[in-house]
Amino acid sequence: MIVNMTMNIIDLLQELVSINTINDPLRGIKPNIEAAKFIKDLLESWKIEVSLVESNGFYSVFGKIGKGSVRIMLLAHYDTVPVNPEEWKFDPFRLTIKDNKAYGRGALDDKSNVAALMLILRELSKNNLKSTVYFAFTGDEEIGGVNGAGVIANRLRDEKTLPSYLLNADGHGMKVILRRRKAFNVIIKVPARKRVIRGRKEKRTFKPYFSASRHTHSAFFIAGADVHPLVAAASFIRDFEVMASKLEGKFLKSNVIPSEITLEYVTSGEDEVEVDEGLTQLLTAIIPLTKLVFPTEKFSEFGITITPNMYTYRNETHVLTLDVRAMLRSGVVIRETIRKVLKEFLPTAKSRVIESKGNYLYTSQNSPIVIAFKNALEKLNEQFTTCESGGASDSRHFTIYGVDAVDFGPRGGNMHGPNEYVELSSLRKLPKIYLQVIREIEHNCRN
């Protein structure tokens, strides 16, 4: 049914990667309308009716195909995390193909999925569907999805047209993702307390270490196997009992592990030098803060992950942001646990917990959409594997309303990191897999 699929999906991915869709709230950067307009115009050229949904300056492309009851919704996001060009071997905004890999920012997360869904929508539009298929391409998943998937899910809830199932094309490894933890941010503010002592200033740089692939997404960080640079700096402060005077680093985003941390500290000497007791205490507290445990609602093979990925110094105040991943609907227990630790180690600190909207993902193995993926993958000679993934996704905005959801995506690597890539062999199979899943859902629902 799909003509010239191999060439079309690569060309389409190339166009999508060339559009800068970085989401970086720290620097006030968000995707403009260009990518959404490109998607909308191309779908309309294929005679598919779509509309732009705008919310607080973020754009989504939304539409539906077919008639009758709403069985399934297709979802993917086109926004990406920031880029540090110095760490890339290739131009991040130009798709570079080498050795069965296509490199570029968003090549894996999540523009390959956007391209795949667009192509199957073209094919679905030629068929007389027995049910309605909703679809959306959003521009704010990387910062929580409130103005994209969140707005669309709420709209469908209000219209009483929520889908029975959600195919969220935002995964990796050609695995059916059934579980994802919810994300929380803990922001801790500590006032600077500077004084002059006798000593000598020195600097030390810390870099992350990943025991396997360099994922850089904090949700995939495995304590005990991986080394976080800011945790390493905190351990150095505690072990050598030195005072900190300054902290700098390549901080990108609250869920991205910084690629480098430089700690300025004071050791023994006779010079008059300035130290910061507030910063020293904050760094000392990082160790217990990242080791916290608290009760959760559901099992997670990753447990609880806490990583300190953002630090800023402004207005004589040190601000540290912790990324927390846990199977919890609410951040109440996190808030209470954090306060107990700060009372012990940082009594001058102020803290607040910011909850991502929606819920965690926890879909049964017996759900019809999981069974549909099993049948589709087996028919296409692909192994059927279910798993839990570390990061959150836009599924959270639909699971909160009881929609059965599955996340899926191609093989690739370096998600959120330098030289992000998608494997071409799995990229080429994506449209066929998604199309077969929709057919399986339609067949199962008729029976």
C-alpha positions as CSV (number, residue, x, y, z in Angstrom):
1,M,0.0,0.0,0.0
2,I,2.8,2.4,0.9
3,V,4.7,3.4,-2.2
4,N,8.4,4.4,-2.0
5,M,8.2,4.2,1.8
6,T,12.0,3.9,2.4
7,M,12.7,7.1,0.4
8,N,9.7,9.0,1.6
9,I,10.3,8.5,5.3
10,I,13.9,9.5,5.2
11,D,13.2,12.6,3.1
12,L,10.4,13.5,5.5
13,L,12.6,13.0,8.5
14,Q,15.3,15.2,6.8
15,E,12.8,18.0,6.5
16,L,11.7,17.7,10.1
17,V,15.2,17.7,11.5
18,S,16.1,20.8,9.5
19,I,13.5,22.8,11.5
20,N,14.8,23.9,14.8
21,T,12.2,23.0,17.4
22,I,14.2,23.3,20.6
23,N,12.2,23.8,23.8
24,D,14.4,25.6,26.4
25,P,12.3,27.5,29.0
26,L,15.4,28.4,31.0
27,R,16.5,30.6,28.0
28,G,13.0,31.6,26.9
29,I,13.2,29.4,23.7
30,K,10.2,27.6,22.3
31,P,9.4,26.1,18.9
32,N,7.7,28.6,16.6
33,I,4.9,27.8,14.2
34,E,7.2,26.6,11.4
35,A,7.2,22.9,12.2
36,A,3.5,22.7,12.9
37,K,2.7,24.6,9.7
38,F,4.9,22.2,7.7
39,I,3.1,19.2,9.1
40,K,-0.3,20.8,8.6
41,D,0.4,21.9,5.0
42,L,1.8,18.5,4.0
43,L,-1.2,16.6,5.5
44,E,-3.6,19.0,3.8
45,S,-1.8,18.3,0.5
46,W,-2.8,14.7,1.0
47,K,-6.4,15.8,1.4
48,I,-6.5,15.3,5.2
49,E,-8.4,17.8,7.2
50,V,-6.4,19.2,10.1
51,S,-6.3,22.2,12.4
52,L,-3.8,24.1,14.4
53,V,-4.3,24.2,18.2
54,E,-2.5,27.1,19.9
55,S,-2.0,27.3,23.7
56,N,0.3,29.9,25.3
57,G,2.4,30.1,22.2
58,F,2.7,26.4,21.6
59,Y,1.3,24.8,18.5
60,S,-0.2,21.4,17.9
61,V,-1.6,19.8,14.7
62,F,-4.8,18.0,15.4
63,G,-7.3,16.1,13.2
64,K,-9.2,12.9,12.6
65,I,-9.8,10.3,9.9
66,G,-12.8,8.0,9.4
67,K,-16.3,7.9,10.9
68,G,-18.0,6.1,13.8
69,S,-16.8,5.4,17.3
70,V,-13.4,6.6,18.4
71,R,-11.1,3.5,18.7
72,I,-7.6,4.9,18.7
73,M,-5.6,8.0,18.8
74,L,-2.1,8.5,17.3
75,L,0.2,10.9,19.0
76,A,3.8,12.1,18.5
77,H,5.8,15.3,19.3
78,Y,8.0,17.4,17.2
79,D,9.8,19.5,19.8
80,T,13.3,18.6,21.0
81,V,15.7,19.3,23.9
82,P,18.4,21.9,23.6
83,V,21.7,21.3,21.8
84,N,25.3,21.9,22.7
85,P,26.9,22.0,19.2
86,E,30.4,21.6,20.6
87,E,29.6,18.0,21.6
88,W,28.3,17.0,18.2
89,K,30.3,15.4,15.3
90,F,27.5,16.4,12.9
91,D,25.3,19.4,12.3
92,P,22.4,18.7,14.7
93,F,19.9,20.3,12.3
94,R,20.9,18.5,9.2
95,L,20.1,14.8,8.9
96,T,23.4,12.9,8.4
97,I,23.3,9.3,7.3
98,K,26.2,7.0,8.1
99,D,26.4,3.2,8.6
100,N,22.6,2.6,8.9
101,K,22.2,5.5,11.3
102,A,20.6,8.9,10.7
103,Y,22.0,11.6,13.0
104,G,20.3,14.8,14.0
105,R,18.5,16.4,16.9
106,G,15.1,14.8,17.2
107,A,16.1,11.9,14.8
108,L,15.1,9.4,17.6
109,D,13.1,11.6,19.9
110,D,10.7,12.1,18.3
111,K,10.7,13.2,14.7
112,S,11.2,9.7,13.3
113,N,7.8,8.9,14.8
114,V,6.2,12.1,13.5
115,A,7.3,11.1,10.0
116,A,6.0,7.5,10.4
117,L,2.6,8.7,11.6
118,M,2.3,11.2,8.9
119,L,2.9,8.6,6.2
120,I,0.3,6.2,7.6
121,L,-2.2,9.0,7.9
122,R,-1.8,9.4,4.2
123,E,-2.6,5.8,3.6
124,L,-5.5,5.7,6.1
125,S,-7.1,8.6,4.3
126,K,-7.4,6.4,1.2
127,N,-9.4,3.8,3.1
128,N,-13.0,3.6,4.2
129,L,-12.4,3.3,7.9
130,K,-15.1,1.7,10.1
131,S,-14.1,3.9,13.1
132,T,-12.6,7.2,13.9
133,V,-8.9,7.6,14.3
134,Y,-7.7,10.8,16.0
135,F,-4.2,12.1,15.6
136,A,-2.1,14.9,17.0
137,F,1.5,16.3,16.7
138,T,2.5,18.4,19.6
139,G,5.2,21.0,20.3
140,D,5.8,20.9,24.1
141,E,6.2,17.3,25.2
142,E,9.8,18.0,26.3
143,I,8.6,20.4,28.9
144,G,5.6,18.5,30.2
145,G,3.0,18.6,27.3
146,V,0.5,20.7,29.2
147,N,-0.2,23.0,26.2
148,G,-0.2,20.2,23.6
149,A,-1.4,16.8,24.6
150,G,-2.8,18.1,27.8
151,V,-5.0,20.6,26.0
152,I,-6.2,18.0,23.4
153,A,-6.9,15.4,26.1
154,N,-9.0,17.8,28.1
155,R,-10.8,18.9,25.0
156,L,-11.7,15.3,24.1
157,R,-12.8,14.7,27.6
158,D,-15.1,17.7,27.6
159,E,-16.5,16.5,24.3
160,K,-16.9,13.0,25.6
161,T,-14.9,11.6,22.6
162,L,-11.8,10.3,24.4
163,P,-10.3,7.3,22.5
164,S,-10.4,3.8,23.8
165,Y,-6.7,3.4,23.1
166,L,-3.7,5.7,22.6
167,L,-0.8,4.8,20.4
168,N,1.8,7.2,21.6
169,A,4.6,7.1,19.1
170,D,7.3,8.3,21.5
171,G,9.4,5.3,22.5
172,H,12.6,3.5,21.7
173,G,14.1,0.1,21.0
174,M,11.1,-1.3,19.1
175,K,9.7,-2.3,22.4
176,V,6.2,-1.9,23.7
177,I,6.4,0.4,26.7
178,L,3.8,-0.3,29.3
179,R,5.1,1.6,32.3
180,R,6.6,5.0,32.9
181,R,7.0,6.9,36.1
182,K,5.7,10.4,36.7
183,A,8.1,13.3,36.8
184,F,8.5,15.9,39.5
185,N,10.9,18.9,39.9
186,V,12.1,19.9,43.4
187,I,13.5,23.4,43.5
188,I,15.7,24.3,46.4
189,K,16.9,27.8,47.1
190,V,19.7,28.6,49.5
191,P,21.1,32.1,50.3
192,A,24.8,32.7,49.7
193,R,26.8,33.2,52.9
194,K,30.3,34.4,51.9
195,R,33.2,35.0,54.1
196,V,37.0,35.4,53.8
197,I,39.4,32.8,55.1
198,R,43.0,31.9,54.6
199,G,43.7,29.3,51.9
200,R,44.3,28.7,48.2
201,K,41.7,28.5,45.5
202,E,41.7,25.5,43.2
203,K,39.4,24.1,40.5
204,R,38.3,20.6,39.6
205,T,36.2,19.5,36.7
206,F,33.8,16.6,36.9
207,K,32.2,14.8,34.0
208,P,29.5,12.1,33.8
209,Y,30.3,8.4,33.3
210,F,27.8,6.0,31.8
211,S,28.4,2.3,32.2
212,A,26.6,1.6,28.9
213,S,25.4,4.0,26.2
214,R,25.5,7.8,26.8
215,H,21.8,8.5,27.3
216,T,22.1,11.8,29.2
217,H,18.3,11.7,30.0
218,S,18.1,11.7,33.7
219,A,15.3,9.2,33.8
220,F,17.6,6.6,32.4
221,F,20.3,7.3,35.0
222,I,21.2,4.2,37.0
223,A,22.8,5.1,40.4
224,G,25.6,2.7,41.1
225,A,26.3,2.1,37.5
226,D,26.4,5.7,36.2
227,V,28.2,8.7,37.7
228,H,26.5,12.1,37.9
229,P,29.0,15.0,37.8
230,L,27.3,17.1,40.4
231,V,26.9,14.2,42.8
232,A,30.6,13.5,42.2
233,A,31.4,17.1,43.1
234,A,29.2,16.9,46.2
235,S,31.1,13.7,47.2
236,F,34.4,15.5,46.8
237,I,33.3,18.3,49.0
238,R,32.2,15.9,51.7
239,D,35.1,13.5,51.6
240,F,37.9,16.2,51.6
241,E,36.0,18.6,53.8
242,V,36.8,21.6,51.7
243,M,34.8,24.8,51.3
244,A,33.2,25.7,47.9
245,S,33.5,29.2,46.5
246,K,31.9,28.8,43.0
247,L,30.1,26.3,40.9
248,E,29.8,26.4,37.1
249,G,28.6,23.8,34.5
250,K,27.0,23.0,31.2
251,F,23.5,23.0,32.5
252,L,20.8,22.4,29.7
253,K,17.6,21.3,31.2
254,S,16.1,19.8,34.4
255,N,15.9,16.3,32.9
256,V,19.3,16.4,31.1
257,I,22.4,15.3,33.0
258,P,25.1,18.1,32.6
259,S,28.1,17.1,30.5
260,E,30.5,19.0,32.7
261,I,30.7,20.6,36.2
262,T,33.6,22.8,37.4
263,L,33.9,23.3,41.1
264,E,36.0,26.1,42.6
265,Y,37.0,25.3,46.1
266,V,39.5,26.4,48.8
267,T,42.3,24.2,50.2
268,S,45.0,25.0,52.7
269,G,47.1,28.1,52.0
270,E,48.0,31.5,53.2
271,D,46.1,33.8,50.8
272,E,42.9,35.6,51.8
273,V,40.2,34.0,49.8
274,E,36.4,34.1,49.7
275,V,34.3,31.0,50.4
276,D,30.5,30.4,50.3
277,E,29.1,28.5,53.2
278,G,25.7,28.4,51.6
279,L,27.0,26.8,48.5
280,T,29.1,24.4,50.5
281,Q,26.1,23.2,52.6
282,L,24.0,22.9,49.4
283,L,26.6,20.6,47.8
284,T,26.9,18.6,51.0
285,A,23.2,18.0,51.0
286,I,23.1,16.7,47.5
287,I,24.2,13.2,48.7
288,P,21.3,12.6,51.1
289,L,18.8,14.3,48.7
290,T,19.6,12.0,45.9
291,K,19.4,8.9,48.2
292,L,15.9,9.5,49.4
293,V,13.3,6.7,49.5
294,F,9.6,7.0,50.1
295,P,6.5,4.8,49.5
296,T,5.1,4.6,45.9
297,E,1.8,3.5,44.5
298,K,3.0,1.0,41.8
299,F,6.0,-1.2,41.2
300,S,8.8,0.2,39.0
301,E,11.9,-1.7,38.0
302,F,13.8,1.6,38.1
303,G,12.6,2.4,41.6
304,I,13.0,6.1,42.4
305,T,15.5,8.2,40.5
306,I,16.6,11.6,41.8
307,T,19.2,13.7,39.9
308,P,20.4,17.3,40.4
309,N,20.6,18.5,36.8
310,M,20.1,22.3,37.0
311,Y,21.9,24.9,39.0
312,T,21.9,28.7,38.8
313,Y,23.2,31.5,41.0
314,R,21.3,34.8,40.9
315,N,20.4,37.6,43.4
316,E,22.8,36.1,46.0
317,T,20.9,32.9,45.9
318,H,21.9,29.3,44.9
319,V,19.1,27.5,43.1
320,L,19.2,23.7,42.6
321,T,16.6,21.7,40.7
322,L,16.2,18.0,41.3
323,D,14.6,15.8,38.7
324,V,12.5,13.1,40.5
325,R,10.9,10.0,38.9
326,A,8.5,7.9,40.8
327,M,5.2,5.9,40.5
328,L,3.2,8.5,42.3
329,R,0.1,10.6,41.3
330,S,0.9,13.3,43.8
331,G,4.1,15.0,45.1
332,V,2.9,15.2,48.7
333,V,5.1,12.5,50.0
334,I,8.1,13.9,48.1
335,R,7.5,17.3,49.6
336,E,7.3,16.0,53.1
337,T,10.5,13.9,52.7
338,I,12.5,16.7,51.2
339,R,11.5,19.0,54.1
340,K,12.8,16.6,56.6
341,V,16.1,16.3,54.9
342,L,16.5,20.1,54.5
343,K,15.6,20.6,58.2
344,E,18.6,18.4,59.0
345,F,21.1,19.6,56.5
346,L,19.9,23.0,55.1
347,P,17.7,24.8,57.6
348,T,18.0,28.1,55.7
349,A,16.8,26.5,52.5
350,K,13.4,27.0,50.8
351,S,11.9,24.3,48.6
352,R,8.9,23.6,46.4
353,V,7.8,20.6,44.4
354,I,6.4,21.1,40.9
355,E,4.3,18.2,39.6
356,S,4.0,17.3,36.0
357,K,0.4,17.1,34.8
358,G,-1.3,13.8,34.2
359,N,-0.5,10.4,35.6
360,Y,2.1,7.6,35.3
361,L,1.8,5.0,32.6
362,Y,0.7,1.5,33.8
363,T,-1.0,-0.6,31.1
364,S,-2.0,-4.2,31.5
365,Q,-0.4,-6.9,29.4
366,N,-3.9,-8.0,28.5
367,S,-5.0,-4.6,27.1
368,P,-6.3,-4.9,23.5
369,I,-3.7,-2.3,22.3
370,V,-0.9,-4.5,23.8
371,I,-2.3,-7.5,22.1
372,A,-2.7,-5.6,18.8
373,F,1.1,-4.7,19.0
374,K,1.9,-8.3,19.7
375,N,0.0,-9.5,16.6
376,A,1.3,-6.7,14.4
377,L,5.0,-7.3,15.4
378,E,4.7,-11.0,14.9
379,K,3.1,-10.6,11.5
380,L,6.0,-8.4,10.5
381,N,8.6,-10.8,11.9
382,E,9.6,-8.4,14.7
383,Q,10.1,-9.6,18.2
384,F,7.4,-8.6,20.7
385,T,8.9,-7.3,23.9
386,T,7.3,-5.3,26.6
387,C,9.1,-3.1,29.1
388,E,9.2,-0.1,31.4
389,S,10.9,3.1,30.2
390,G,12.6,5.6,32.4
391,G,11.3,8.9,31.1
392,A,7.8,10.4,31.1
393,S,5.8,11.0,28.0
394,D,2.6,12.6,26.7
395,S,0.7,9.4,27.6
396,R,0.3,10.9,31.0
397,H,-2.4,13.3,29.8
398,F,-4.6,10.4,28.6
399,T,-3.9,7.7,31.3
400,I,-5.3,10.1,33.9
401,Y,-8.7,9.7,32.2
402,G,-8.4,5.9,32.0
403,V,-7.3,5.6,28.4
404,D,-5.1,2.4,27.7
405,A,-1.9,3.7,26.3
406,V,1.3,2.2,24.8
407,D,4.5,4.0,23.8
408,F,6.6,2.7,21.0
409,G,9.5,3.9,18.8
410,P,12.5,2.8,16.7
411,R,15.9,1.7,17.6
412,G,18.5,4.4,18.1
413,G,20.8,6.0,20.6
414,N,22.0,9.1,22.5
415,M,18.5,10.4,23.2
416,H,18.8,13.9,24.6
417,G,22.5,13.8,24.1
418,P,25.1,14.6,21.4
419,N,24.9,12.8,18.1
420,E,21.4,11.5,18.6
421,Y,20.5,8.9,16.0
422,V,17.9,6.6,14.7
423,E,18.7,3.2,13.1
424,L,17.4,3.3,9.5
425,S,16.4,-0.4,9.4
426,S,13.9,0.1,12.2
427,L,12.8,3.5,10.9
428,R,11.7,1.9,7.7
429,K,9.5,-0.6,9.5
430,L,7.7,2.0,11.7
431,P,4.9,2.9,9.3
432,K,4.1,-0.7,8.6
433,I,4.0,-1.6,12.3
434,Y,1.7,1.3,13.2
435,L,-0.6,0.6,10.2
436,Q,-0.9,-3.0,11.2
437,V,-1.7,-2.1,14.8
438,I,-4.6,0.1,13.7
439,R,-5.9,-2.8,11.5
440,E,-5.6,-5.1,14.5
441,I,-7.5,-2.7,16.7
442,E,-10.3,-2.3,14.1
443,H,-10.5,-6.1,13.6
444,N,-10.6,-6.9,17.4
445,C,-13.3,-4.2,18.0
446,R,-15.5,-5.6,15.2
447,N,-15.2,-9.0,16.7
